[in-house]
Amino acid sequence: MDLKELSREQLEYLLTDFAKRWLAHDGLWFQQVEQAHGMDEAIKLDAGAWENFTVMEARRIMEFLGLEPGGGLDALKKALHYRMYSLINRQEIIEQDPNTIIFKMNDCRVQSARRRKQMPEFPCRPVGLVEYAGFARTIDQRFETRCLYCPPGEHPEGSYCAWEFTLKE
């Protein structure tokens, strides 16, 4: 099939479906490692993969958007909208002050899938610390990243995790 022959609606559907497939593969891989080696080892390996993937993803997004390193909060806000899972998770960005934003993941397909399978919540905080800090630092080395809440810790109803990005001058 030639992508040039697809309608805009078909292309948007396909793009979203690609994101779902990618995330499903990531989740299935994780579950296999979790079953074979336990949660701690699975998280350790997942964090290692995300440490590399998040940098690659940020660089590719920066190239696509024409963003230069050191672009600050504006660059990070733009880049966060182009992450692989941005099409399939419900997320929001809140501007705290001129140097700080909060990124919230309000509906997470990973957590929703685990709930459907009657599995416990994925304790994603250690992986998220690697993922979000690495992504932000790739956009601009001046970012400090802090987790406000994330499983396995408590989180409010309607939001799974929140990450604070502060640009240090």
DSSP file (Angstrom, degrees, kcal/mol; ACC not computed):
  #  RESIDUE AA STRUCTURE BP1 BP2  ACC     N-H-->O    O-->H-N    N-H-->O    O-->H-N    TCO  KAPPA ALPHA  PHI   PSI    X-CA   Y-CA   Z-CA
    1    1 A M              0   0    0      0, 0.0     2,-0.6     0, 0.0     3,-0.0   0.000 360.0 360.0 360.0 135.8    0.0    0.0    0.0
    2    2 A D    >   -     0   0    0      1,-0.1     3,-2.1     2,-0.0     4,-0.4  -0.806 360.0-148.0 -91.3 120.1    1.3    3.4   -0.9
    3    3 A L  G >  S+     0   0    0     -2,-0.6     3,-1.3     1,-0.3    -1,-0.1   0.786  96.0  67.6 -58.5 -27.1    0.9    5.9    2.0
    4    4 A K  G 3  S+     0   0    0      1,-0.3    -1,-0.3    -3,-0.0    -2,-0.0   0.707  95.2  57.1 -66.6 -18.5    0.4    8.7   -0.5
    5    5 A E  G <  S+     0   0    0     -3,-2.1    -1,-0.3     2,-0.1    -2,-0.2   0.586  87.5  98.4 -87.9 -10.9   -2.9    7.1   -1.4
    6    6 A L  S <  S-     0   0    0     -3,-1.3     2,-0.1    -4,-0.4    -3,-0.0  -0.480  74.9-119.9 -79.9 147.8   -4.3    7.2    2.1
    7    7 A S     >  -     0   0    0     -2,-0.2     4,-2.5     1,-0.1     5,-0.2  -0.335  29.9-105.7 -74.8 165.5   -6.7    9.9    3.3
    8    8 A R  H  > S+     0   0    0      1,-0.2     4,-2.6     2,-0.2     5,-0.2   0.909 123.6  53.1 -58.0 -41.8   -5.7   12.1    6.2
    9    9 A E  H  > S+     0   0    0      1,-0.2     4,-2.2     2,-0.2    -1,-0.2   0.907 109.5  47.7 -61.5 -42.8   -8.2   10.2    8.3
   10   10 A Q  H  > S+     0   0    0      2,-0.2     4,-2.7     1,-0.2    -1,-0.2   0.900 111.8  50.3 -65.2 -40.9   -6.6    6.9    7.4
   11   11 A L  H  X S+     0   0    0     -4,-2.5     4,-2.6     2,-0.2    -2,-0.2   0.904 110.6  49.0 -64.5 -41.7   -3.1    8.3    8.1
   12   12 A E  H  X S+     0   0    0     -4,-2.6     4,-2.2     2,-0.2    -2,-0.2   0.913 112.4  48.4 -64.5 -41.9   -4.1    9.6   11.5
   13   13 A Y  H  X S+     0   0    0     -4,-2.2     4,-2.7    -5,-0.2    -2,-0.2   0.936 112.6  48.6 -61.1 -46.7   -5.7    6.3   12.4
   14   14 A L  H  X S+     0   0    0     -4,-2.7     4,-2.6     2,-0.2    -2,-0.2   0.894 110.1  51.3 -62.8 -41.4   -2.5    4.4   11.2
   15   15 A L  H  X S+     0   0    0     -4,-2.6     4,-1.9     2,-0.2    -1,-0.2   0.923 112.8  45.3 -61.8 -45.1   -0.3    6.7   13.2
   16   16 A T  H  X S+     0   0    0     -4,-2.2     4,-2.1     1,-0.2    -2,-0.2   0.902 112.7  51.2 -64.7 -41.2   -2.3    6.2   16.4
   17   17 A D  H  X S+     0   0    0     -4,-2.7     4,-2.6     2,-0.2    -2,-0.2   0.883 106.8  54.0 -65.5 -37.8   -2.4    2.4   15.7
   18   18 A F  H  X S+     0   0    0     -4,-2.6     4,-2.6     2,-0.2    -1,-0.2   0.917 108.5  49.8 -59.4 -42.9    1.4    2.4   15.3
   19   19 A A  H  X S+     0   0    0     -4,-1.9     4,-2.4     1,-0.2    -2,-0.2   0.906 111.1  49.0 -63.1 -41.2    1.7    4.0   18.7
   20   20 A K  H  X S+     0   0    0     -4,-2.1     4,-2.6     2,-0.2    -2,-0.2   0.908 111.5  49.2 -64.2 -41.8   -0.6    1.5   20.2
   21   21 A R  H  X S+     0   0    0     -4,-2.6     4,-2.5     2,-0.2    -2,-0.2   0.921 111.0  49.9 -63.5 -43.9    1.3   -1.4   18.6
   22   22 A W  H  X S+     0   0    0     -4,-2.6     4,-2.3     1,-0.2    -2,-0.2   0.940 113.6  45.0 -60.0 -47.6    4.6    0.0   19.9
   23   23 A L  H  X S+     0   0    0     -4,-2.4     4,-2.6     1,-0.2    -1,-0.2   0.877 110.8  54.0 -67.1 -36.9    3.3    0.4   23.4
   24   24 A A  H  X S+     0   0    0     -4,-2.6     4,-2.7     2,-0.2    -1,-0.2   0.920 109.6  48.1 -62.6 -42.4    1.7   -3.1   23.3
   25   25 A H  H  X S+     0   0    0     -4,-2.5     4,-2.7     2,-0.2     5,-0.2   0.932 111.2  50.6 -62.6 -44.9    5.1   -4.6   22.3
   26   26 A D  H  X S+     0   0    0     -4,-2.3     4,-2.3     1,-0.2    -2,-0.2   0.919 113.7  45.5 -57.9 -45.0    6.8   -2.7   25.1
   27   27 A G  H  X S+     0   0    0     -4,-2.6     4,-2.6     2,-0.2    -2,-0.2   0.898 112.4  49.2 -67.7 -41.4    4.3   -3.9   27.6
   28   28 A L  H  X S+     0   0    0     -4,-2.7     4,-2.0     2,-0.2    -2,-0.2   0.898 111.3  50.5 -66.0 -39.7    4.4   -7.5   26.5
   29   29 A W  H  X S+     0   0    0     -4,-2.7     4,-2.2    -5,-0.2     5,-0.2   0.948 111.6  48.4 -59.9 -48.1    8.2   -7.5   26.6
   30   30 A F  H  X S+     0   0    0     -4,-2.3     4,-3.0     1,-0.2    -2,-0.2   0.923 109.6  51.6 -59.5 -45.7    8.0   -6.1   30.1
   31   31 A Q  H  X S+     0   0    0     -4,-2.6     4,-2.6     1,-0.2    -1,-0.2   0.867 108.2  52.2 -62.4 -36.2    5.5   -8.7   31.3
   32   32 A Q  H  X S+     0   0    0     -4,-2.0     4,-2.2     2,-0.2    -1,-0.2   0.926 112.9  44.0 -64.9 -43.9    7.6  -11.6   29.9
   33   33 A V  H  X>S+     0   0    0     -4,-2.2     4,-3.1     2,-0.2     5,-0.5   0.913 113.1  52.6 -66.0 -41.4   10.7  -10.3   31.8
   34   34 A E  H  X5S+     0   0    0     -4,-3.0     4,-2.0     1,-0.2    -2,-0.2   0.919 112.1  45.1 -59.4 -45.1    8.5   -9.7   34.9
   35   35 A Q  H  <5S+     0   0    0     -4,-2.6    -1,-0.2    -5,-0.2    -2,-0.2   0.882 120.3  40.0 -67.3 -38.0    7.2  -13.3   34.8
   36   36 A A  H  <5S+     0   0    0     -4,-2.2    -2,-0.2    -5,-0.2    -1,-0.2   0.841 135.9  12.3 -80.5 -34.3   10.6  -14.8   34.1
   37   37 A H  H  <5S-     0   0    0     -4,-3.1     4,-0.5    -5,-0.2    -3,-0.2   0.433 105.7-106.2-128.8  -2.6   12.8  -12.7   36.5
   38   38 A G     X< -     0   0    0     -4,-2.0     4,-2.0    -5,-0.5    -1,-0.2  -0.045  40.0 -72.1  92.2 162.8   10.5  -10.8   38.8
   39   39 A M  H  > S+     0   0    0      1,-0.2     4,-2.7     2,-0.2     5,-0.2   0.885 124.5  56.0 -62.8 -43.3    9.4   -7.1   39.0
   40   40 A D  H  > S+     0   0    0      1,-0.2     4,-2.1     2,-0.2    -1,-0.2   0.925 111.7  42.5 -59.9 -45.9   12.8   -5.8   40.3
   41   41 A E  H  > S+     0   0    0     -4,-0.5     4,-2.5     2,-0.2     5,-0.2   0.891 113.2  53.4 -68.0 -38.5   14.8   -7.2   37.4
   42   42 A A  H  X S+     0   0    0     -4,-2.0     4,-2.6     1,-0.2    -2,-0.2   0.915 110.3  47.2 -62.6 -42.3   12.2   -6.2   34.8
   43   43 A I  H  X S+     0   0    0     -4,-2.7     4,-2.9     2,-0.2     5,-0.2   0.908 110.3  52.9 -65.9 -41.1   12.2   -2.6   36.1
   44   44 A K  H  X S+     0   0    0     -4,-2.1     4,-1.7    -5,-0.2    -2,-0.2   0.934 114.1  41.8 -59.4 -47.0   16.0   -2.5   36.0
   45   45 A L  H  X S+     0   0    0     -4,-2.5     4,-2.1     2,-0.2    -2,-0.2   0.887 114.0  52.4 -68.8 -39.2   16.1   -3.7   32.4
   46   46 A D  H  X S+     0   0    0     -4,-2.6     4,-2.8    -5,-0.2     5,-0.2   0.916 107.9  51.4 -62.8 -43.7   13.2   -1.4   31.4
   47   47 A A  H  X S+     0   0    0     -4,-2.9     4,-2.2     1,-0.2    -1,-0.2   0.893 108.8  52.0 -61.0 -39.5   15.0    1.6   33.0
   48   48 A G  H  X S+     0   0    0     -4,-1.7     4,-1.1    -5,-0.2    -1,-0.2   0.907 111.2  46.4 -63.5 -41.6   18.1    0.7   31.0
   49   49 A A  H  X S+     0   0    0     -4,-2.1     4,-2.8     1,-0.2     3,-0.5   0.926 113.5  48.5 -65.8 -44.0   16.1    0.6   27.7
   50   50 A W  H  X S+     0   0    0     -4,-2.8     4,-2.6     1,-0.2     5,-0.3   0.833 101.1  64.8 -66.4 -31.7   14.4    3.9   28.5
   51   51 A E  H  X S+     0   0    0     -4,-2.2     4,-0.6    -5,-0.2    -1,-0.2   0.892 114.6  31.9 -57.4 -38.5   17.7    5.6   29.3
   52   52 A N  H  X S+     0   0    0     -4,-1.1     4,-2.0    -3,-0.5    -2,-0.2   0.887 119.0  51.6 -84.4 -43.6   18.7    5.1   25.7
   53   53 A F  H  X S+     0   0    0     -4,-2.8     4,-3.3     1,-0.2     5,-0.2   0.907 104.9  55.2 -63.3 -42.9   15.3    5.3   24.0
   54   54 A T  H  X S+     0   0    0     -4,-2.6     4,-2.3     1,-0.2    -1,-0.2   0.863 109.3  47.4 -63.4 -35.8   14.3    8.6   25.6
   55   55 A V  H  X S+     0   0    0     -4,-0.6     4,-2.5    -5,-0.3    -1,-0.2   0.928 114.1  47.1 -68.0 -45.4   17.4   10.4   24.4
   56   56 A M  H  X S+     0   0    0     -4,-2.0     4,-2.4     1,-0.2    -2,-0.2   0.924 113.1  49.0 -61.0 -44.3   16.9    9.0   20.9
   57   57 A E  H  X S+     0   0    0     -4,-3.3     4,-2.4     1,-0.2     5,-0.2   0.933 111.5  48.8 -63.2 -45.6   13.3   10.0   20.9
   58   58 A A  H  X S+     0   0    0     -4,-2.3     4,-2.7    -5,-0.2    -1,-0.2   0.919 111.6  49.5 -60.6 -44.2   14.0   13.5   22.1
   59   59 A R  H  X S+     0   0    0     -4,-2.5     4,-2.4     1,-0.2    -1,-0.2   0.908 111.7  48.0 -62.8 -41.6   16.7   14.0   19.5
   60   60 A R  H  X S+     0   0    0     -4,-2.4     4,-2.5     2,-0.2    -1,-0.2   0.891 112.5  48.7 -67.7 -38.1   14.5   12.8   16.7
   61   61 A I  H  X S+     0   0    0     -4,-2.4     4,-2.7     2,-0.2     6,-0.2   0.923 110.8  51.0 -65.3 -43.3   11.7   15.0   17.8
   62   62 A M  H  X>S+     0   0    0     -4,-2.7     5,-2.6     1,-0.2     4,-1.1   0.919 111.6  47.6 -59.9 -43.3   14.1   18.0   18.0
   63   63 A E  H  <5S+     0   0    0     -4,-2.4     3,-0.5     3,-0.2    -2,-0.2   0.939 112.2  49.4 -62.8 -46.3   15.3   17.2   14.5
   64   64 A F  H  <5S+     0   0    0     -4,-2.5    -2,-0.2     1,-0.2    -1,-0.2   0.897 118.3  38.9 -59.4 -42.5   11.7   16.9   13.2
   65   65 A L  H  <5S-     0   0    0     -4,-2.7    -1,-0.2    -5,-0.1    -2,-0.2   0.530 109.9-119.3 -87.3  -6.5   10.6   20.2   14.8
   66   66 A G  T  <5 +     0   0    0     -4,-1.1     2,-0.4    -3,-0.5    -3,-0.2   0.840  56.3 161.1  71.3  32.8   13.9   22.0   14.0
   67   67 A L      < -     0   0    0     -5,-2.6    -1,-0.2    -6,-0.2    -2,-0.1  -0.723  30.8-143.5 -90.8 134.9   14.6   22.6   17.7
   68   68 A E    >   -     0   0    0     -2,-0.4     3,-0.6     1,-0.1     7,-0.1  -0.664  32.5 -93.7 -89.0 149.7   18.1   23.4   18.8
   69   69 A P  T 3  S+     0   0    0      0, 0.0    71,-0.2     0, 0.0    70,-0.1  -0.319 111.6  39.6 -57.4 146.6   19.5   22.1   22.1
   70   70 A G  T 3  S+     0   0    0     69,-2.3    70,-0.2    68,-0.2    69,-0.1   0.708  70.1 141.0  86.1  21.0   19.0   24.6   25.0
   71   71 A G    <>  -     0   0    0     68,-1.0     4,-1.1    -3,-0.6     3,-0.4   0.474  44.5-153.5 -79.7  -1.4   15.5   25.6   23.9
   72   72 A G  H  >  -     0   0    0      1,-0.2     4,-2.1     2,-0.2    -1,-0.2  -0.175  51.7 -22.3  68.7-156.8   14.2   25.8   27.4
   73   73 A L  H  > S+     0   0    0      1,-0.2     4,-2.9     2,-0.2     5,-0.2   0.858 133.7  56.0 -62.6 -39.7   10.5   25.4   28.4
   74   74 A D  H  > S+     0   0    0     -3,-0.4     4,-2.1     1,-0.2    -1,-0.2   0.927 110.0  46.1 -60.7 -43.8    9.1   26.3   25.0
   75   75 A A  H  X S+     0   0    0     -4,-1.1     4,-2.7     2,-0.2    -1,-0.2   0.915 113.4  49.1 -64.8 -42.6   11.1   23.5   23.3
   76   76 A L  H  X S+     0   0    0     -4,-2.1     4,-2.6     2,-0.2    -2,-0.2   0.926 109.8  51.1 -64.0 -44.1   10.2   21.0   26.0
   77   77 A K  H  X S+     0   0    0     -4,-2.9     4,-0.9     1,-0.2    -1,-0.2   0.924 113.5  45.1 -59.1 -44.6    6.5   21.8   25.8
   78   78 A K  H >< S+     0   0    0     -4,-2.1     3,-0.8    -5,-0.2     4,-0.4   0.943 113.6  49.5 -62.9 -47.8    6.5   21.3   22.1
   79   79 A A  H >< S+     0   0    0     -4,-2.7     3,-1.8     1,-0.3     4,-0.2   0.869 102.5  60.5 -63.5 -38.3    8.6   18.1   22.2
   80   80 A L  H >< S+     0   0    0     -4,-2.6     3,-1.0     1,-0.3    -1,-0.3   0.815  98.7  59.2 -59.8 -29.5    6.4   16.5   24.9
   81   81 A H  T << S+     0   0    0     -4,-0.9    -1,-0.3    -3,-0.8    -2,-0.2   0.630 104.8  50.8 -73.4 -12.9    3.4   16.7   22.5
   82   82 A Y  T <  S+     0   0    0     -3,-1.8    -1,-0.2    -4,-0.4    -2,-0.2   0.259  78.1 126.3-110.7  10.7    5.3   14.6   19.9
   83   83 A R  S X  S-     0   0    0     -3,-1.0     3,-1.8    -4,-0.2     4,-0.4  -0.322  75.1-106.1 -66.5 155.7    6.3   11.7   22.1
   84   84 A M  G >  S+     0   0    0      1,-0.3     3,-0.6     2,-0.1     4,-0.1   0.855 118.5  41.1 -52.2 -42.5    5.4    8.2   20.9
   85   85 A Y  G >> S+     0   0    0      1,-0.2     4,-1.4     2,-0.1     3,-1.2   0.412  85.0  96.3 -92.4   5.2    2.6    7.8   23.4
   86   86 A S  G <4 S+     0   0    0     -3,-1.8    -1,-0.2     1,-0.3     5,-0.2   0.779  83.1  55.1 -65.2 -23.8    1.2   11.3   23.2
   87   87 A L  G <4 S+     0   0    0     -3,-0.6    -1,-0.3    -4,-0.4    -2,-0.1   0.694 116.4  34.5 -77.9 -19.1   -1.4   10.1   20.7
   88   88 A I  T <4 S+     0   0    0     -3,-1.2     2,-0.3    -4,-0.1    -2,-0.2   0.465 108.1  65.2-122.1  -3.9   -2.8    7.4   23.0
   89   89 A N  S  < S-     0   0    0     -4,-1.4     2,-0.7    19,-0.1    19,-0.2  -0.881  77.8-123.1-115.2 152.6   -2.5    8.8   26.5
   90   90 A R  E     +A  107   0A   0     17,-1.6    16,-2.1    -2,-0.3    17,-2.0  -0.865  47.2 158.9 -95.8 117.7   -4.4   11.7   28.0
   91   91 A Q  E     -A  105   0A   0     -2,-0.7     2,-0.3    14,-0.2    14,-0.2  -0.888  22.2-162.6-136.6 163.2   -1.8   14.2   29.3
   92   92 A E  E     -A  104   0A   0     12,-2.1    12,-2.9    -2,-0.3     2,-0.5  -0.987  12.7-141.4-147.3 156.4   -1.6   17.9   30.1
   93   93 A I  E     -A  103   0A   0     -2,-0.3     2,-0.5    10,-0.2    10,-0.2  -0.983  15.7-165.6-120.5 128.5    1.0   20.5   30.7
   94   94 A I  E     -A  102   0A   0      8,-3.0     8,-2.7    -2,-0.5     2,-0.7  -0.960  16.8-137.2-116.4 127.0    0.5   23.1   33.4
   95   95 A E  E     +A  101   0A   0     -2,-0.5     6,-0.2     6,-0.2    -2,-0.0  -0.752  23.5 177.2 -84.9 114.5    2.7   26.2   33.5
   96   96 A Q  E     -     0   0A   0      4,-1.9    -1,-0.2    -2,-0.7     5,-0.2   0.926  63.5 -32.5 -81.1 -50.9    3.7   26.8   37.1
   97   97 A D  E >  S-A  100   0A   0      3,-1.6     3,-1.3     0, 0.0    -1,-0.3  -0.888  81.1 -70.7-158.0-179.2    5.9   29.9   36.7
   98   98 A P  T 3  S+     0   0    0      0, 0.0   -25,-0.2     0, 0.0     3,-0.1   0.693 132.8  33.9 -60.2 -17.1    8.3   31.3   34.0
   99   99 A N  T 3  S+     0   0    0      1,-0.1    68,-3.1   -27,-0.1     2,-0.4   0.386 112.9  62.5-116.2   2.8   10.8   28.5   34.8
  100  100 A T  E <   +AB  97 166A   0     -3,-1.3    -4,-1.9    66,-0.2    -3,-1.6  -0.990  47.1 176.5-140.0 135.1    8.6   25.5   35.7
  101  101 A I  E     -AB  95 165A   0     64,-2.1    64,-2.8    -2,-0.4     2,-0.5  -0.931  19.6-142.2-125.7 157.6    6.0   23.3   34.1
  102  102 A I  E     -AB  94 164A   0     -8,-2.7    -8,-3.0    -2,-0.3     2,-0.5  -0.986  10.2-157.8-118.6 129.3    4.2   20.3   35.3
  103  103 A F  E     -AB  93 163A   0     60,-3.0    60,-2.7    -2,-0.5     2,-0.4  -0.931  12.5-167.0-106.6 123.3    3.5   17.4   33.0
  104  104 A K  E     -AB  92 162A   0    -12,-2.9   -12,-2.1    -2,-0.5     2,-0.8  -0.922  18.4-152.8-115.6 136.5    0.6   15.1   34.0
  105  105 A M  E     +AB  91 161A   0     56,-2.6    55,-3.1    -2,-0.4    56,-1.2  -0.897  22.6 171.4-102.3 101.9   -0.3   11.7   32.7
  106  106 A N  E    S+     0   0A   0    -16,-2.1     2,-0.4    -2,-0.8   -15,-0.2   0.817  70.3  24.7 -87.6 -32.2   -4.0   11.6   33.3
  107  107 A D  E    S-A   90   0A   0    -17,-2.0   -17,-1.6    52,-0.1     2,-0.5  -0.964  72.9-170.2-134.2 119.3   -4.9    8.5   31.4
  108  108 A C     >  -     0   0    0     -2,-0.4     4,-2.6   -19,-0.2     5,-0.2  -0.934  17.4-155.1-115.3 120.2   -2.1    5.9   30.9
  109  109 A R  H  > S+     0   0    0     -2,-0.5     4,-2.6     1,-0.2     5,-0.2   0.832  95.9  57.6 -63.1 -32.3   -2.6    3.0   28.6
  110  110 A V  H  > S+     0   0    0      2,-0.2     4,-2.1     1,-0.2    -1,-0.2   0.964 111.8  40.0 -62.3 -50.7    0.0    0.9   30.4
  111  111 A Q  H  > S+     0   0    0      1,-0.2     4,-2.3     2,-0.2    -2,-0.2   0.891 115.1  52.7 -67.1 -38.7   -1.9    1.3   33.7
  112  112 A S  H  X S+     0   0    0     -4,-2.6     4,-2.5     2,-0.2    -1,-0.2   0.908 109.6  49.1 -63.2 -41.4   -5.3    0.8   32.1
  113  113 A A  H  X S+     0   0    0     -4,-2.6     4,-1.9     2,-0.2    -2,-0.2   0.916 111.0  49.5 -64.9 -42.4   -4.1   -2.4   30.4
  114  114 A R  H  <>S+     0   0    0     -4,-2.1     5,-3.4    -5,-0.2    -1,-0.2   0.900 110.8  50.6 -64.1 -38.5   -2.8   -3.8   33.6
  115  115 A R  H ><5S+     0   0    0     -4,-2.3     3,-1.7     3,-0.2    -2,-0.2   0.931 108.8  51.6 -63.6 -44.8   -6.0   -2.9   35.4
  116  116 A R  H 3<5S+     0   0    0     -4,-2.5    -1,-0.2     1,-0.3    -2,-0.2   0.860 110.8  48.4 -59.8 -35.4   -8.0   -4.7   32.6
  117  117 A K  T 3<5S-     0   0    0     -4,-1.9    -1,-0.3    -5,-0.2    -2,-0.2   0.337 117.0-116.9 -86.2   7.1   -5.8   -7.8   33.1
  118  118 A Q  T < 5 +     0   0    0     -3,-1.7    -3,-0.2     1,-0.2    -2,-0.1   0.866  68.3 142.1  56.7  40.6   -6.4   -7.6   36.8
  119  119 A M      < -     0   0    0     -5,-3.4    -1,-0.2    -6,-0.1     3,-0.1  -0.729  57.5 -97.7-102.4 156.8   -2.7   -7.0   37.4
  120  120 A P        -     0   0    0      0, 0.0    -1,-0.1     0, 0.0    -3,-0.1  -0.303  55.2 -78.7 -67.7 160.5   -1.3   -4.6   40.0
  121  121 A E        -     0   0    0      1,-0.1   -10,-0.1    31,-0.1    -9,-0.0  -0.265  50.1-106.8 -56.9 144.8   -0.3   -1.1   38.9
  122  122 A F        -     0   0    0     -3,-0.1     2,-2.2     1,-0.1    -1,-0.1  -0.648  24.6-134.0 -73.2 123.3    3.0   -0.9   37.2
  123  123 A P        +     0   0    0      0, 0.0     4,-0.3     0, 0.0    -1,-0.1  -0.499  43.2 161.7 -78.7  76.2    5.4    0.8   39.7
  124  124 A C     >  +     0   0    0     -2,-2.2     4,-3.6     1,-0.2     5,-0.3   0.481  37.4  99.9 -84.1  -3.8    6.8    3.1   37.1
  125  125 A R  H  > S+     0   0    0     26,-2.3     4,-2.5     1,-0.2    -1,-0.2   0.902  83.8  47.4 -52.2 -49.6    8.4    5.8   39.2
  126  126 A P  H  > S+     0   0    0      0, 0.0     4,-1.2     0, 0.0    -1,-0.2   0.898 117.7  42.8 -62.5 -37.2   12.0    4.4   38.9
  127  127 A V  H  > S+     0   0    0     -4,-0.3     4,-3.0    -3,-0.2    -2,-0.2   0.907 112.6  53.9 -71.4 -41.7   11.6    4.1   35.1
  128  128 A G  H  X>S+     0   0    0     -4,-3.6     4,-3.0     1,-0.2     5,-0.5   0.870 103.1  56.6 -60.8 -37.8    9.9    7.4   34.9
  129  129 A L  H  X5S+     0   0    0     -4,-2.5     4,-1.3    -5,-0.3     5,-0.3   0.918 113.2  40.8 -59.9 -42.7   12.7    9.2   36.7
  130  130 A V  H  X5S+     0   0    0     -4,-1.2     4,-2.0    -5,-0.2     5,-0.2   0.942 119.2  46.3 -67.4 -48.4   15.1    7.9   34.0
  131  131 A E  H  X5S+     0   0    0     -4,-3.0     4,-2.2     2,-0.2    -2,-0.2   0.957 118.0  37.0 -62.3 -56.4   12.7    8.5   31.1
  132  132 A Y  H  X5S+     0   0    0     -4,-3.0     4,-2.4     2,-0.2     5,-0.2   0.892 118.1  48.8 -71.6 -39.6   11.5   12.0   31.9
  133  133 A A  H  X<S+     0   0    0     -4,-1.3     4,-2.5    -5,-0.5    -1,-0.2   0.922 113.9  47.6 -64.8 -42.4   14.8   13.4   33.3
  134  134 A G  H  X S+     0   0    0     -4,-2.0     4,-1.5    -5,-0.3    -2,-0.2   0.891 112.2  49.4 -64.9 -40.3   16.7   12.0   30.2
  135  135 A F  H  X S+     0   0    0     -4,-2.2     4,-1.6    -5,-0.2    -2,-0.2   0.952 113.8  45.1 -62.9 -49.8   14.1   13.4   27.8
  136  136 A A  H  X S+     0   0    0     -4,-2.4     4,-2.7     1,-0.2     7,-0.2   0.912 111.9  51.4 -63.7 -43.4   14.2   16.9   29.4
  137  137 A R  H  < S+     0   0    0     -4,-2.5    -1,-0.2     1,-0.2    -2,-0.2   0.803 106.5  55.4 -65.7 -28.5   18.0   17.0   29.6
  138  138 A T  H  < S+     0   0    0     -4,-1.5    -1,-0.2    -5,-0.2     3,-0.2   0.888 110.6  45.1 -69.5 -37.5   18.3   16.1   26.0
  139  139 A I  H  < S-     0   0    0     -4,-1.6   -69,-2.3     1,-0.3   -68,-1.0   0.924 140.4  -6.7 -67.6 -45.2   16.1   19.1   25.1
  140  140 A D    ><  -     0   0    0     -4,-2.7     3,-1.9   -71,-0.2    -1,-0.3  -0.889  58.6-144.1-157.4 119.7   18.0   21.4   27.5
  141  141 A Q  T 3  S+     0   0    0     -2,-0.3    -4,-0.1     1,-0.3    -3,-0.1   0.658  95.1  71.9 -59.3 -16.9   20.8   20.4   29.9
  142  142 A R  T 3  S+     0   0    0     -6,-0.1    26,-2.2    -5,-0.1    -1,-0.3   0.533  73.5 112.1 -80.5  -4.7   19.5   23.0   32.4
  143  143 A F  E <   -C  167   0A   0     -3,-1.9     2,-0.4    -7,-0.2    24,-0.2  -0.479  48.0-164.0 -75.8 137.1   16.4   21.0   33.3
  144  144 A E  E     -C  166   0A   0     22,-2.5    22,-2.6    -2,-0.2     2,-0.4  -0.967  13.1-154.4-110.2 136.0   15.9   19.5   36.7
  145  145 A T  E     -C  165   0A   0     -2,-0.4     2,-0.4    20,-0.2    20,-0.2  -0.924  12.9-178.5-117.1 135.6   13.2   16.9   36.9
  146  146 A R  E     -C  164   0A   0     18,-2.4    18,-3.5    -2,-0.4     2,-0.5  -0.998  24.6-130.8-134.7 135.1   11.2   16.0   39.9
  147  147 A C  E     -C  163   0A   0     -2,-0.4    16,-0.2    16,-0.2     3,-0.1  -0.734  18.0-176.0 -82.9 125.3    8.5   13.4   40.4
  148  148 A L  E    S-     0   0A   0     14,-2.8     2,-0.3    -2,-0.5    -1,-0.2   0.844  72.0 -20.6 -87.5 -39.4    5.4   14.8   42.1
  149  149 A Y  E     +C  162   0A   0     13,-1.2    13,-2.1     4,-0.1    -1,-0.4  -0.938  69.2 150.4-165.4 152.0    3.6   11.5   42.3
  150  150 A C    >   -     0   0    0      4,-0.4     3,-2.1    -2,-0.3    11,-0.2  -0.876  44.4 -52.5-177.2 142.2    3.7    8.2   40.4
  151  151 A P  T 3  S+     0   0    0      0, 0.0   -26,-2.3     0, 0.0     3,-0.1  -0.388 115.5  44.2 -57.3 141.2    3.0    4.5   41.2
  152  152 A P  T 3  S+     0   0    0      0, 0.0     3,-0.1     0, 0.0   -31,-0.1  -0.979 116.4  65.7 -85.1   0.4    3.9    2.7   43.3
  153  153 A G  S <  S-     0   0    0     -3,-2.1    -4,-0.1     1,-0.2   -28,-0.0  -0.213 101.6 -77.5 -75.6 172.0    3.1    5.8   45.4
  154  154 A E        -     0   0    0     -3,-0.1    -4,-0.4    -5,-0.0    -1,-0.2  -0.323  49.7-177.2 -65.5 150.1   -0.3    7.3   45.9
  155  155 A H        -     0   0    0     -6,-0.1     3,-0.1    -3,-0.1     5,-0.1  -0.988  29.7 -98.8-147.2 151.5   -1.8    9.4   43.1
  156  156 A P    >   -     0   0    0      0, 0.0     3,-1.6     0, 0.0     2,-0.1  -0.303  48.2 -90.8 -69.7 154.8   -5.0   11.3   42.8
  157  157 A E  T 3  S+     0   0    0      1,-0.3     3,-0.1     3,-0.0   -51,-0.0  -0.420 114.9  27.2 -59.1 134.2   -8.0    9.9   41.0
  158  158 A G  T 3  S+     0   0    0     -2,-0.1     2,-0.3    -3,-0.1    -1,-0.3   0.540 114.0  69.2  88.5   6.8   -7.8   10.9   37.3
  159  159 A S    <   -     0   0    0     -3,-1.6   -53,-0.3     1,-0.1     3,-0.1  -0.922  50.9-172.1-156.9 130.9   -4.0   11.2   37.1
  160  160 A Y  S    S-     0   0    0    -55,-3.1     2,-0.3    -2,-0.3   -54,-0.2   0.862  71.8  -0.3 -91.6 -40.6   -1.3    8.6   37.3
  161  161 A C  E     -B  105   0A   0    -56,-1.2   -56,-2.6   -11,-0.2     2,-0.4  -0.986  52.1-160.9-149.4 158.2    1.8   10.6   37.4
  162  162 A A  E     -BC 104 149A   0    -13,-2.1   -14,-2.8    -2,-0.3   -13,-1.2  -0.994   8.5-165.5-142.7 136.7    3.0   14.2   37.5
  163  163 A W  E     -BC 103 147A   0    -60,-2.7   -60,-3.0    -2,-0.4     2,-0.5  -0.976   9.8-147.4-127.2 132.5    6.5   15.4   36.7
  164  164 A E  E     -BC 102 146A   0    -18,-3.5   -18,-2.4    -2,-0.4     2,-0.5  -0.878  10.1-166.4-103.3 128.3    7.9   18.9   37.4
  165  165 A F  E     -BC 101 145A   0    -64,-2.8   -64,-2.1    -2,-0.5     2,-0.5  -0.966   7.0-174.9-115.2 119.2   10.5   20.3   35.0
  166  166 A T  E     -BC 100 144A   0    -22,-2.6   -22,-2.5    -2,-0.5     2,-0.7  -0.962  19.8-139.6-118.6 128.6   12.4   23.4   36.2
  167  167 A L  E     - C   0 143A   0    -68,-3.1     2,-0.5    -2,-0.5   -24,-0.2  -0.776  18.7-155.3 -86.7 114.3   14.8   25.3   34.1
  168  168 A K              0   0    0    -26,-2.2    -2,-0.0    -2,-0.7     0, 0.0  -0.780 360.0 360.0 -92.5 128.9   17.8   26.2   36.1
  169  169 A E              0   0    0     -2,-0.5    -1,-0.1     0, 0.0    -2,-0.0   0.446 360.0 360.0 -86.7 360.0   19.7   29.3   34.9
